[in-house]
Every structure is written in structure tokens, then in C-alpha cells.
């Protein structure tokens, strides 16, 4: 017996909500750690935007009746915290490589979020998504990816000591 499309959408939303929990935690940590450094000030508003996107996802979940996934969200947050233990060449403080890796991980998350918004377009005809502008959410993700790529380039130049500009 196969699952109904609404059941599959609920599972899909819960999986994306788990990823969002990890992404919000990571973006907030990046903002707290680097937001006052020259060239990285935008990470603060980026973290706020990512949190707003999480709220949009919660509104979609509420509209569809998807309310599970607590275990998945907890696993995502724990995974994000465990990733902090990765050795990056220093023991007691973050290395310049930490910022590069964290920005890469956040970029992967935002690309996944963008794919989620695109995937929901197939379900957009349902009454559960009335009033949700998926196209705007995709545009926001595109802008976030563009800014993360800029930040990654800057972080890489700082970490690896060079720029070919």
C-alpha cells in the first residue's frame, strides 16, 4: 500500500524542518562568531533571513498538518554541535579553516532548502499552501547562496593567505 501524497509531503516537510533546525543553529553561530569582522557583517542579517525561512516552513507545516519530526530536528541540532568538534589545525580556538568549512556547510544547507521550495511547487495546488509565495522563497535562497559564495571566497582568501584578484 503506497502513501498518500499529503503523507509524503508531511514527511518531506519534517525532513526539511530537521535540516532547518541545524541550519538556523549553524547560521546563528557563524553570525555570533564572525558578524563583527570586516567583510563578514552580512552574516548577521543572513542568519535572521534563515530564521525567517524556518518560520515560513513552520507555517507551511501548520497548513498541511505536519507536526512530527521532533527526533529528526534534535538529531540535526546534535549533528551541528558535533561538527564543531572537527579538528581544523588548532585545539583550543577556531582556526581560519573553521570559517571556510562552516560557510560551506551552511551553503549546502541553503541549496537543500532551495530544492525543498522547488519540490513543494508540485504540491502548490493544494489549499495548504495558499498564500505561500514559493517563488519568493526560491529567490531569497538564491540571494543567500550568492552571499554565502562571496563570504566563502573571502574566508578562503583569509585562511589560505592569498587572492588572485
N, C-alpha and C positions, 0 to 999 in steps of 0.2 A: 504494500500500500504506500503510495507516494504522498509526500507532504503537500499541503495546500500552499499556493503562492504567498498568502498572508503569513503562514507559519514560517516559510523560508525567509521572507522579508524580516520578520521578527528576529530570527537567528542572525541574519546579516547585520541588522542594526545593533544587536548586542555585541557581535564581534567588533564592529566599528566603534562601539561605545567603549569597549575594553581598550582598544588602541588609543582612543581619545584620552582616556584617563592617564595612560602613560605619556602621551604627547603633551598634555597640559602640565604634568609634573616636570617633564624634561624642559619644556619651554620656560617655565617659571624659574627653574634652577639656573638655566642659561641667563635669563634676564637678571636674576639676583646677583649672579657671579660677574657678568661682563657688561651689564647695562650702562655703567658709568664710564666705560673705557672709550676713548676716541675711536669713532668709526663703528662702534657697536651699540650706540644708543637706541637704534631701532628695535633691538631685541625686546625691549620693554613693551612697546606697542604690539609687536608681533605676538608676544605671549598673551596679551589681552585679546587680540584677534582670535587666537587659537582657543582661548577660553570661551569667547563668544560663539565660535563654531561648535564647541561642545554643547553649549546651550541650545543651539539650533538643532543639533542631533537629538538632544533630550526632548525638544518639542515634537520632533518627528516621531520619536519613540512613543511619546504620550499619545499622539494621534493614532498610532497603529495598535496601541495596547501592548507594545513590547515593554516588559518591565523586569525581565530577568537579567542574568549576566553578572550578578554581583561577584561571583567567583572569578569570572574572566577579568573583570575590572581590577580586582585585588591582585590577580596574577600579573597583570600588566604593570601595575604600580610597583609591585615587588621586583619584577624584572628590571624596571627602570632603575630602581635603587641598587640592585645587584650589579648592574652595568657600571655603576660608579666605582666598583672595586677593581675594574680592569687596570692593569699596570700600564702606565704610559711613560715610563722612564724616570719617574720620581716616586718617592714613598709617602711623604707627609703633605705634599701640596700638589695641586693640579699642574700638569706640565702644559706647555703650549700645544702639545698634541691633543690634550683633553678637549680643548675648544673645537678643534678640527673634527674630531670623532663625534662629539655631541651635536655639532651642526649637521654632520652627515646623517646621523640617526634621526634628527628632527626633520630633515628634508625627506627621508624615506617615509616617515610618518605622514607628512603633509601630502606627498604623492599618493599614498594609500587613501588618505581622506578624500582627495580629489577623485580618485577612482570610485570611492563609495558614493559620492554625489552623482557621478556619471551613471553608476549602476542603478541608483534609485530612479533615474529617469524612466526606466522600464516600468516602474510601479507608479509613476507620477499621475496616471489617470485615476488612481483611487482617491476617494474622498479624504483619506487620511493625510494626504499631502497638499490639500487645498491651502493656498496662502503661503506655501513654501517656495521660494524662488531658488530652485536648484541651479539655474544658470548663474545667478549672482554668487552662490556659494562656490561654484567652479571658478568664477573669475577671482574671487578672494583667494582661493587656493593657488591659482596661477600667480597672483601677485606675491603671495607668501613664498612660493618656490623661487621666484625671481630674486626676492630679497635674501633668502637663505643662500642662494648661489653666490650673491655678492659678498655676503658675510663669510661664507666658506672660503672664497678666494682670498679675502683679507686675512682670515685666520691662518690659512695655509702659507701665505707670504710671511706672516709674523713667525710662524712655527719653523719654517724651513729656511728662513733667512734670505729670501730673495724675491725679486719681482722682475719680470721681463717686460715691464711697461716702460 
